[in-house]
Structure formats: structure tokens, C-alpha cells
Amino acid sequence: MKKFFLLAAAFVTSMAAMAQAKADEVIKVDTDKYDFGKLKQNVPATVYFTLTNTSDKPIVIENSWAGCGCTTPEVSKAPLAPNASTKIKVGYNAAAMGRFEKDVYVKLAGVQEPKVIKITGEVVSDVVFDAYTKTADYKKAEKARLATYPKDAAKSDKKSK
């Protein structure tokens, strides 16, 4: 009889753990990945992601962080009402040259796994960037990038232009 109760308790506990909401079930992000394209070295860039509460209860963003110090996310920790939206600001310092892909994590209260959003791009020297911005490829890439991403994300703070 004790084995039965122990087994039943283990079953109930495992079901409760599996029933916990996942981040994608309570929030929607306007885009999961943003590509900055080419960035001029040492000219920081910023993008804003829009997070929307898709649940029927208020949610709280407990924390946001990135995998390294070159990427800095900022988000309000105020409760987010059902169907309401907030912005998460993600900055990249563009100090190291080369391609990059960085993960940004958004931890919600009551949700075990954080929501992951990504930023990508390539940091190039001043000379390479200036030459690239004068090409037809640049204009085509910028037009495609701006068409692909939401208006809020496209308003990145690219001071390199």
C-alpha cells in the first residue's frame, strides 16, 4: 500500500512539473531573431523587440540577460497585463570584429525556461563599412532587412550610417 501511495505521489508531482507553462505559451515576440547586417567597429547598435502577453493573467519579467558583456538587454519588470505589450532594448557594443550571433534570455515569473531571442550581424572596420555602404549590395540588403523586420526593430540605433 505504501508503494502505491509513493508511486501515486511521484506521478502527481511529475504531472505538475510537466503542466508548467512554457514561455511561448504566455508571451509572443515580434521577431525571434534580428540581423543588424554589417556594423562599423566600435559603434554600438540597438534594437527593440516587442513582447506581448498572450495569456489571460498578468505576467512579470523577472530578469533578462545575455551570454556575454558585449550584449546588454534592458526591460521593465512591471507586471504586464493580458494582451499588453512592452519593449526589450538590446544593445550590442560592436567592439570585436567578425560575425556574431548572441542569445538574449528573458525569464518570466512562474515559467522555468527563459524565452530566447537572438541578434546577429558582422562587425567590420571603418574602411570596409564605408566602402560597403556605397554599394548596390548594401542598399539591397538594407531594403530587405527593413522589409523583413517589424518597424520597431528596424529603428535600430545604427549611428554608423
Secondary structure, DSSP 8 states (H G I E B T S, - for coil): -HHHHHHHHHHHHHHHHHTS--HHHHEEES-SEEEEEEEETT--EEEEEEEEE-SSS-B-EEEEEESSTTEEEEE--S-B-TT-EEEEEEEE---S-EEEEEEEEEEETT-SS-EEEEEEEEEE-HHHHHHHTTSHHHHHHHHHHHHHS-HHHH----TT-
